[in-house]
Each structure stands twice: as structure tokens, then as C-alpha cells.
Amino acid sequence: PTYQKLYKEHKIDISFTPYYHPILPLVCDTDSAKEALPNINLPSKRFVHPEDADKQIQMSVSKFQSLFDSQLYGMWPSEGSISETAASLITDNNIKWIATDEEILQNSAKKSGLNPKEYHPYQLYKHQGLHLFFRDHTLSDRVGFVYSGIDSEQAVDDFLEHIYKIREQFIDNLDNIVIPVILDGENAWEYFAKDGTEFLELLYKRLHEDEYVQAVGMSEYVKEANAVELPSLFAGSWINHNFKIWIGHPEDNRAWDLLYKTRKFLVEFVKENPEYDSSVISHAWEKIYIAEGSDWCWWYGDEHRGEHNDEFDQIYRNHLSAVYTLLNTKIPVELKLPIYSGAVLNKPVMPDGLITPLIDGKRSYFYEWSQAGFLDVSDVGGAMHRVSQSIQKLFFGYDHENFYLRVQFDFNHKKPNPDFRIVIEFSHLKNFNIEIPFGKCNTIKESELSYAFSEELEIAIKRSKILPESFGKILFAVSYYEGDNNIETIPDVEPIELMIPKQDQEMFWPT
């Protein structure tokens, strides 16, 4: 109700993505990935279904109409992914504007035979009737990744300073200058104090009071501004102007091939059974559309290894399997075999966000360590595999003050030796270890070191204790001792290497 009220009062603008968040260009044609990466390895079966992409757009248009009693005016294509075919489908659905990253603009200018240096993200563009905004990469990322680590007033000052510099650059043509600031949904605000409320209230106040800057919604701007024609559009996403995250890796490609085969089965079944229950057929198609969503392949491949990849894999295959189940057909064997090859991981996964866990020796809430880096020892083969290892997983990360470590054990339902202790060996420092005799003392809170052991061991160490300047590269390994006996060291070959940046330079790719 709040969004409906604000939208009707023209106080906010609202855009939708395609319904199940597919990468539209890849659904239209998986070969579109070749435009940015000509040598990319593609699935064995070429997936070419612009009609599915069109359906995903139509479902969003209908949903918007039902919620806001209005025509959907603007769209953020999933992951800023666009191609000429996808843009044409969006236009056909009477959507007036889309947005993506400025790297797509530069490559579109090249594709159009134009000088990229003459094409900047601070103006509105148009391609065959569809208006395009291109995000200011630097300013958007400062909001998304930098401002959470500094004082709100300092952050707002910095934001406006960037705006003023752009204004000065185009002082002779201000009527046609717009600065698109586009973030990855609401992901950024959880890292801000008070979920960004203080920063946003101050930012809006300063923008409202500023005599040189006007805040404007994209739909409003499209109606009044002049647009520069862009003859061609480059196929890519807002991440490195390509689709590598979602296609090209053997896991991604196998996922696409399974989708191809399942969809082909559904089409043939409908042709052979024209009188079949239409509601069941619709349900089966919905499973296909869900499987076309981008989040499945986000977690396949090497880019985003997480603690729950195997679960995402199972859910993806469940959706495809459901097509066969709904139509009373035997599920193919290949849908019962994992796509995710996590068992071959041989290196730690780095953190993808700041963490500030509660040091209480247990998992306090689901997301407490969700953005930590980790090393799953049970999944690592070779020299690290032990039949009776006690340490199962290491989780690690940091915030502006501390380095955090979580050790997950498997004592095979036995009580641990009362003399057991953990030694953290920081090999980037000469002869420096931190010893935790938690077999004798389960909890300690000191100025530079805190830990607690209950279900597992959680540790907080001041960054300044292990890094003289509180930032830089650390090398660490964790050893498990019983008395004087070193039972195991994880990792047992090379230590984990983690780069901890300066406090205002923590940069994580959005997940």
C-alpha cells in the first residue's frame, strides 16, 4: 500500500525486471554470449526462445498492472542484460525505458561505428524508440560499496562533490544532463548503519535543498528530455559487459542443456496430447519459466562458490523434474545427477561481504556468516583429506574493526579431549600465533581477542593485532592440538591468503 500511495503521488518511480529474473538475451539466443566473448564454450544445444523472453516480460507487465493499476513504464532487465533482440521485445510490450551499465554504452558506440569517447552516461539515449539510461559506474559503486564504511555526512558530501564535478564538466549543456545512480537492489543498505536510513535521509534533504541539483525519476525524465540515437546495442550485462557468469562453464552449460531438453519434451508432449488438462500444462510451463531465471547459473561455475550451492543445484533440477512428474512421465536419470561439482573444490572461497557475527559459539541466525569466506575441508581431496578429521569447515571474514574466524567441528558424537586447543598461525607475521585453550575455558572477551565455544568455535581478533596498519594481506592456518600433539592443520599445504583492504575501500561484487 505504501508504494502504491507514493507512486500515485508521483513521489517515487518503480521499475520491474522480467518476471522470473531471466537473462533475456540468453533466453532469446544463447549464441548472444559470443558478441562479448567470441571464443566462449557454449552448451551443446543452442537455446533460442525469444517467445519465452517475451512471456517473462508480459508477466511482469501484467503483475505491475494488477498492483498499480497502471502500465509498466520502465524496466531494469535482469542484471542489466540487454541485446537488440531483447530490446525489441521490451519495446513491443510498450515499455518506454530500460537501464544498464555504462560499459554497454561504450561497446554499443563501437558497434555503431561511433567514437566511444563522445558517448558518456550523462545523457538519455534511444534505440529504435526505446529509451536507455546507462549507470554512472563510479558513483553508483561508491554508494553500493564505499559509503557504508564512512560517516553519513562525509558520504553525502562526497556524493555531492561528484555531482558538482560532473556539473562543471557539462556546464554549457546542463538541460540535457542526467546522472543515473543504479544499485544492485537493496543489497547495499544492510551494510550501512541503521540500514542506510541516516544516510538516505541526509542525502534526500541535501538534494532537496540544493539549488543546482534536481532529483528526478526516470519515467518523468524520459517524457521531457531529448534523447541521443544509438544505432546498435551491444549484447552484455552490467557485469563486465558479458554473460560469463551465466554461461560458458561446464556446469552452466549442462544446466542450459537440461533446460533445453526438458522444454523440448514439454513442447512435444503438448503436440501429442492436445486435450491434456490445460491447468497442468500451464503449471509445467511455469516450471520452465522458473528454470530460466538467472539465479541458478549465478551459483554454477567458478565465480560464486557458496555454502549452499548444492541446495541451489537440487532445487533447479527439482523444477525441471517437476515438468515430467506433472505429466506422469519418468524423470530422466540426468536430472537426478548433480550439476554442481563442489566436491572438487581445492581452494577457499573468499568473502563476498562484510560480516559482524555475534561471538557466542553458535549460529545465532541464518545470515550471520552467509557472506563469509569458507573452506569446506570435507570437500577437499588430495593431501587435505583425512578419514577422521575433527575440523570440518572454516569460515572467515571481517568488518571495519575485526577479523572473524569460525571453526566447525565433527567429533563423531564423542566429547572432545579436555586438553584440546586451537592455534591460529599467522604466517605473514614472524613467529606470531594465537592460541585458544578453549578445552579449559569456553569463553573469553578481551580488548583484542574474543572467542566462544558452544556448538562451534567463534573468534574475533582486532585487525590491528594481526595487521600493523589494520589492512593488508594476511596468511593463516588453523591447527587442532590435543596436549602437545598436532592432530591436524587446515589447510595443511598452503595457508589461506586473505586481502583486507582499507576501511573505505571494501569492494565486493554483488551476489
Disulfide bonds with the S-S distance in Angstrom:
none
